[in-house]
Amino acid sequence: MLGAIRNKSKGWVAYLIVGLITVPFALFGIQDYASRSANTAIAKVDGEDIDINIYYQELNTQQRNLQQQLGSAYSQEIDNTLKQTLLDSLINEKLIENFANSLDIVTLDDEVRSVIEMNQAFIVDGDFSQDRYMQLLRLNSYSPASYELAQSKSLTRDQIKRNLSGSAFMSSTQSKQLNDLASQQREVSYIVLKTDNYEDQVSVSQNQISDYFNENRSSFLEGRKVKVDFVELTLDGMDEPESPTNDDLQSLYDENAELYTNPERRRAQHILVESEELANDLLGQIKEGADFAELARLKSEDTSSNEEGGDLGFFERDLMGAEFDKAAFAMNIGDISEVIATDYGYFHIIKLTDIEPETMQAFEEVEEQLVSLYIRTSKEKLLFGSLEEFMNLSYEESLDMVADQFGLELKTSDYFAQGSSQYDAKFVASAFSPAVIDEGENSEVMEINSEKFVVLALSDLQPEREKDLNEVEDQIESALKRAAAKEVIDNIAENIASALTSGDKQMANQLISENNLEWVSEGWISRASELPFDVTSLSFTLSKPEGGRHTYSAESANMLTSLVIDLSGVKSPEEDSDTGISALYLNQENNEMYISLIKQLRENAEIKVFTDLL
């Protein structure tokens, strides 16, 4: 199924973080490069090339991903950071790859096979699909050899990280101190002030609006818009097949028997209790002749079934939990199980009362469904049979030629901006890709969903333009009013906090009353408490109150909200509890070790970057 993978071949899987933006790999992180030769290098690491084709192929993928996520926020600065980060990532991975080779670390074929077969992108009806695997590789212009090779090298590099795990350590005293801090609780109340309640109290002049516009003209740009031509190859557009014969339908019925099979169902009573000792006692009573249904009514914790004598009705496999299923589907009618422990701390006693065997719907009952399935299956074969030719022609010819060749309609979009929600995100990102918008090429064929594949080309481009004042006047006025209202609520919050801190409760209460404010009491909170306006995080930054006094603070929650926080107490739980903070700290230490290893490898390596090719 999978090609042989050499244990010590060189490959790569690029990962990328730009600032706080993480770009996920939907399916692949590699490109087809195994068959290439005589490539120009973008960089050299200890004399070994990093192929410029790999760099640009991965760059194009990551640009599309980021453009799709960020829309109009995607900028030249982000693009430059993306390029440098990608190059650094490729260099780091080459360093780790060489380091792993020097240690004779290898990845076995079976490991690679297991990783690929567990990839959800290749799973169909719960099992790995070789057809789906090859289809997706072909659709994305990848070869099995290069994909499998890259997975092998990725796993080999991961072994370096795993070998570093556990190297960091922490003393019991340090662990306790961290745990005490993490489990600390604080008694908190707060007041919320919102700009919405004060915007009517502030005014903005026309001169202020004009000045703001003139000083911030660059903020009032309308991004470029595109109109594109596109062609869709769809399942619905495939020719209707000839009417199926009875033999066709019978074959389909036999091949898809599981679709028309009613699974075995079983019926049982059960008693559910929290104590294993009580469960064993009840089982003993049942074995001595006690009535199962009566004990279920009296003792079972399952309130949904105890009044029915513990009757659960009929159920299929995988509905009642692994432990329950294992017992219930191994019993005969009338059997009573031993005590069965669950992962949730409860204990079952089960009595099997009935079995409905697996049955299969008759051919005649599902004949109409089979006709629909036959039509769909036939169309899918036509669709995927046409796909490779569609992709090749889209790469080589104009869209009108593609449309004419396949008998499809050449469609044209409305004008839309980058990040638009008017069309599918893949469609929009592709329309603004460098290949389409700068080089005038057809896009790659996009899989919008399993039934639709689309290729597009630029029809028209509206350049970026600066908006007129009259287009943004209302927007500016609202922004200036919000800013002025924010100053008002910041001052009120500061005055209330200062009055309370100085002991002038009369002044504080007067301000609270005049502004129709009220305290929100949260009581004792932990670091995990989910409170609005980031109150939890802000509360844990305040200094601990001393001598029975409170700590008061005015805080800006965001551009629309200000707070007054009252911290009245700090305590640690009486019982020790593991917050997991030590494990997080050690994980961070392990990451730091990995970063240090990269730094050391870079310092000792000969790295040459051909910056003119970036």
N, C-alpha and C positions, 0 to 999 in steps of 0.2 A: 504493500500500500504506500509506504513512504520510502523515498530513496535512501540509499546508504549514506550515512553522515560520518565524515572523517572526524576522529576525536580531537585532532589538533589543528583544524583548519581555522582560518581567520575570518571573522564576520563582525557585524555590529547591529545594535538596535539603539537608535537615538532616542533619548528622552529629553524633555525641554521644560524649563520653568523660566518664565519671563516675569520678573517682579513677583507679585502674588498670584499670577495667572498660571494655572497648571493646565497643560494641553493634554487631554487624554487620548490614548491610541484606541480608536474604535475597533480596529482589527489588526492592522499591520503597522510595523514601525520600520519596515525595510523595503528596499526596492530591488528589482532584478538586476544584479550586477555580476553574477557568477560567470556569465558567458561573455563579458566584455573584456577587451584587452587594449593595451596601449592607451590608457586613459591619462589625461592631464591631471596632475595632483593639485588639490587646493592647499595641502600642507604635507609635511613629512615629519614622522616621529621616529627617531633613531634610524633614519634611512628608509623607513617604510612609508609608502604613499597612502594618503587619504584621498580617495577618488573624488574628483570634482563633480562627476556625474551623480555620485551618491549624495554629496552635499546639496546640489541644486534640486535633485529629486525630493529629498527630505525637506528642504526649505520650502518648495512649492506646496507640499502637503501641509506643513505647519502654518504657512501663510494662509492657506484656505481655512484651516481650523480656527485660527485666531480671528480672521476676518468674519467668519460665521458667528463667533462668540461675541466679538466686540462691535461689529457693525461700523457705524460712523466714527466710533471712538478709536478705530485702528488708525495709527498715525505713522509718519516716517520715522519718528523716534522709536516707536515700538518695533518697526520693521528692522531698524539698525540694530537694536538690542537683540532681536530674534536671531539675526544673522551671526552676531558675535557669540551669543549663548550656544547656538547650534554648533558652531565651529569648536568652541571650548568643550562641548559635550562629546563631539567626535574624537577630539584629541584625548580627553580623559578616558574614553572607552578603549581607545587603542592602547593607552598606557596600561590599563587594567588587564586588557587582553594579553599583552606581552608579559605582564607580571604573572598572570595565571599560567601561561605557557612555560615560564621559567621554573614554576613550581610543579610542572607536570600534572596540573589539574585538568581533568577531562570530564566530559559529559557523555553518558552512554546513549546509544540510539533509543533504548527503551524509555529513557527519561524524556527525550524529545517527543517520541511518539505519544507518551502519556499526556504531555502538556498540550499538544495539538488536538488530541482527541477529546480533551476536556474543554476546549475553547467553545463557548456557547455559539459563536458565529457559525460553527460547522455542525451544530446539533440539529437534527430533524427528527421529530417524534421521539425525543428522548435519547437518540443514538447518534454517534458520529456518522456523518454522511460523506462518503468519498466523492459523490457527485457534487454536493454543495461545496466541498473543499476545493475541488478543481474549478468549479464554476466561479467562485469568488476570487481565486488566484488569477484565473484567466481574465475576469472582468476588470481587475485592477492591474493587469499587465505584469504579474509576478510569475516566476517559475517556481515549481515545488522545491527544486534544489536550493535556490537562494533563500527561500522562506525557511526551510528546514535547517539550513546551515546557520542562519541568523538566530533561530531559536536555540540551537545548540550552543552557540557562542554566548548568548545572553545568559543561559543557565550556568555556563562555566564561570562567567564573570560574577554571577550572583553568589557563587560559592565563596568568593573572596569576602563578600559582606557577611555571609553566614559564619565564616571562620572567625570574623572579628567579634561576633555576638558573644556575649558572656565575658569578654575581656575586661570590661569596666566593672568596678565593684564599689560598694558603699558600706560604711560601718553601721552597726546597729543604732548607735547614737544619732548619726546623721539621718538615718532612715526614720527614726522616731521624731526628730525635730521637723523634718519635712512633712511627715504624716500629720503631726499636730497642727502645723500651719494650714495644711490642706483641709483638715476636718474642722477647723475653727468655725464658730457660729457668731453672728452679730445681730443685735436687736436694732431694728431700723424702722423709721417712719420718714415720710417725705411729702413735699408739696410740689405739685406740677403747675408750671406757668407756660401757656402756649401763646404764640404770636397771633393766632387767629382771633383771640379775644381783645387784641390791642391795635390791630391794623386800622380800625375805624377812627382811632384816636390820634393817628399821625397823618400828616399830609405831605405831598410831594409836588414840587413846582415844575413847571414846564422846562425851566432852565436846568433843573437837576436832571430831568430826563434827557435833555439834549446833551448835557455835559457827559453823562454816563455813556450815552451812545457813542459820542466822539472819542471817548477814552477807551472804549471797548469794542471798536468796530470789528476786530478780528474774531470776537465771540459771536457775531451775528452773520455767519457765513452759511449759506445753503450748499450742502455738499453736491458733488456732481451726480447726475442721474443718467441712467442708461435705458435704452430701448433695445430689446434683443429679438432676433428671429430664433425660432426653435422648432425642433422636430421631435415627436414623441413616438416611441415604439412601445405599444401597450398590449396587454393580454386581450382587452376588449377589441382591439383593432385587428386581431388575428382572424383569418378566414374561418368560418364555421366548418367543422368537419362533416363528412357524410354521416348519415344516420347509422348508429352502431348496430351490428348484428347481434343476435342472441349469444353467439359464441364470444363476441367482443365483451359483452356485458358479463357473461359467465366467468371469463378470465379475470375481469376486473373484480368481480365478486370474490373469487378465490384469492386473488393477490392482496385484497384489502379486508380479509376476514375479520381482522381486529376491529374495524370500523363498525361492523354489524353484529358484534358479539356483545351480549348482555353478560357482564361479569358475574361471577358467583357472589351471592349475598348471604350473609348470616344474621341470625337474630340471637340476642343474648340478654340476660339480666346481669346486673353487676352490683356489687357493694363497694363503695369508695370511702375509705377512712384515712385519717392522718397518722394513726399509730400502728406500727407493725405488730406490736403486742396485741392490740385489739383485733387486728385482722386475723392473726393466728387463732385467737380465742373464738372469733366468729366462725372461722373455718372448722374448728373442732366441733362447735355446736352443730354445724350443718352436717358434718360427717356422722354425728350421733343422731340425726333425724330432725333437727330443727328446720322450720319452714324458711326457705331462702327468701321468698318474697316478703315475709313478715319481718325478717331481720333487715332487709333492705329498707323497708318503710321506717323502721325504728332507728337504725344505726348509720345508714349511708349519708355521706356528706353531699352527694349529688342531688341537689334539690329539684333538678329538672326531671329526674326519673324515680326518686325514692317513693313518691306517692303511687307510682305504677308498679311497685314491687321491684324496682331496679330495671324495668324493661327499657331497652334502648332501641327497640324496633330493628328493622333490617339495615344493614350497612355493608359497604364494599371494603375492599382492602385500602389501606393508606388513609382512612378517615378517622381512626380511633387512636392513633399513636402506635409507635413501633412495638412496644412491649405488649400492648393489648392485642394488636394484630397477630403477633407471633403465637400467642396462646390461643386466641379465639379460632384461628384458621387451622389449628392442629388438633382441635377437639371434635368429638362426635356429639350428636344430639343427646342431651341429658348429662354430659360430663360437667364436672365442676373443677375449676382450675385450682392450683396451689395459690398462695399469696404472691401477687405480682407487684414489684416496686416500680414506680414511675420516676422520671427525671425531675418531677416537681415536688417530690417528698410525700406523695400519697401512695396508697396501697389498694389494689383491686382484688376482688374475688369475682370470678366470672362463671356464669352458668349458661351453656349453649342450649338454646331452645328450638332452633329451626335452621334449616339450610335450604337456600334456593340455588340449585346448580347452575353453572354457566350454560347459557343458551345462545343460539345464533338465530338472528332474524331470517326468515325465509326469503329466498331470492325474489319472490313475487312482492313481498312487503317493501322491498327497497329498490325495486326496479327503476322508479323515477329518479331516486338519488343516484343510482348507477349511471343513468343517462347523463345527468348533470356532471358527475365526476368524469365520465368519459369525455364530454365536451371540454371540460376545463383541462384535463390532462392532455388532450390532443392540442389544445391551444398553447399550453405551456411548452410542449415539445416544439411547436412552431416558433414560439417566442424565443426560446433559448437556442433553437437551431439557427435563427436569423441573427442572433445577437452579435456573434463574432464578425459576421460580414458587415453588420450595421456599424460596429466599432471601427473596423478597418476602413470602410468607405468614409465615415465621418472624419477620420484622421487625414484622409487623402483628398477629399473632394469638398466642394461648396455644399451648403445646406440644401439649396434647391435641387442639386444633383442627388443628394441623399433622399430627399422627399420624393423625387421623381422615380428613383430606382426602386423604392419600397412602396410606392403608391400611397404616400402619406401626405397630410396637409402641412404646408409650411406656415407656421403660426407666428404672430408678432405680439410681443408683450406691450403693456402700457409703460410709460416712463416710471422708473422706481429708483430709490436711493439705496445706498449700501446700508444693510441692516434692516431693510424693509420686511414687513411681515405679510405683504401682499402675495408673495410667492414662497415656495418651499425654501428653507434656509440653504440647502445645497445649491439650489438654482441661483439664489441671489449671490452667494459666495463665488460661485463659478463665473457669474456674469462680471464680477469685479476682479477676477483673477488677472494677473499680468498677461498671461497668454491671450486672453480674450480682449481686454480693454486696452492694452498697450501694443500688442503684437498683431492684433487683428485675426488671430487664429480661431478655429472652432474650439469649443471647450472639450474636455474629456467627456465620454459618455457617463452620465450620472444614473445611479440606481436610486430613483426617488422612493420606490418601494418594490416589492417582489413582482409587481405587475406593470411597472412603468419605468422605462429608461429614456433619458432625454439628452439631447445634445443641442447646444445653442451657439450663436455667434452674434457679435455686436451689430446692431442696426443703426443706432444713433447715440451720440454722447452729448449731454448738456453739461458744460463746464461748471465748476464751482463759481458762485456769485455772492456778492455782499448784499444783504437785504437793506431796504430803505427804512428810514426811521418810522414811517407810518405803519410798516408791517410789524414792527416789534415794540411800538410805543406802550401798548397795554402790558406786554411782558415785562418791560423795564419798570413801569410804574409799580407793578405787583412786587417785583424783586426789591425795589427801593423801600416800599412800605414794609415788607417782611423784615428787611435789615433794620429799619428804624424801630419796628415793634420789638425786634430781638434785643436791641439796646435797652428798651424800656423794661422788658421782663428780666434782663440780666441785672439791672440796677435794683429792681424790686427784690429779687432773690438775694442779692448781696446785702441790701438793707435789713431784710428779715433775719438773715444769718448773723449779721453783725450785732443787731439788737439782742438776739437770743444769747450770743456768746458773751456779751457784756452784762447780761442779766436784766436787760430792759424788756421784760415780757409784755408790758403794756404797749410799748411802741410796736413790737412784733405782732401782737394780737390786733392792733389797730390796722396795720398794713394788710394782714391776712383778711380782716373783715372788709376793708375798703375795696379789696380786689376780688372778693367772693371766692377766696381760696379755702382749701381744707386739707388737713393732714390725712395721708393714707398710711395706716399702720400695718406693717408686714410681720411684726413680731420677730422671732428668731429665724434668721435665714442662714443658709450655707452657701459655699461658693458655687454649688450646682443649682441654686434657686433661679428660676426663670422669671425675672421681673421686667416690667417695661422700662424703656428709656435707659437701659444699661445700668439700672440702679444697683444691681448686685455688684458689678465690677467697680463702680464708683465708691460704693460703701466700703469695700475691702481695701481701698487706697487711703482711707481716712485714719488719722492717728487715734490710738486707743484712748477712750475717755478715762480720766484719772480722778480719784477722790470723790466718786459719786456724781461728778459733773458729766454733762453731755458734750459730745463733739458735734458742732453745727457747721455746715459747709454749703456755699452756693456753688452749683455746678451747671455747666452748659452741656445738656444731653445731646443736642444736635442744633442745626440752624433754625429750628422751629420751636425748640423746647428748652426751658431752664428749670432747674430743680433747687429746692432747699432740702438737704438731707440731715436728719437727726439720728446720730449714732449714740444710743444710750447704754450699750453694754457689749462686752466681748467675752466669750467663754469657749472652752474646749469640751467635747462630749466626755461624759464620765467613763463610758466604755470604749476600749481601744477598738478601732476599726481600720481596716486596710483600704486606703483611698486609691491605691495604685500609683500614687505620685512617684514612689521610688522606682517603679518599673519604667515610668515615662522618663525619669531622669537618666536612668541607665541606658535607655534606648537612645536618648540624646547624646550621651557620652559615646556610645558605639558609632553614631553618625559622625561625631567629631573625629573619632579615630579614622573613619573611612576618608573623611575630608583631608585629614593630616597625611594619610597614605598617598592620596592623589597629589597633594602639594609636594611631598617628598619625591614622588616619581617624576613630577614635572621639573623639579629642581635638578634632578640627575639625568634628565633626558635631553637629547638634542632635538629641538622642535623648530621647524622652519615653516612659516606661514606666508603664502603668496597673496598678500593683501590686495594686490591689484586685481585679483580674480573674484573678490568678495562682491 
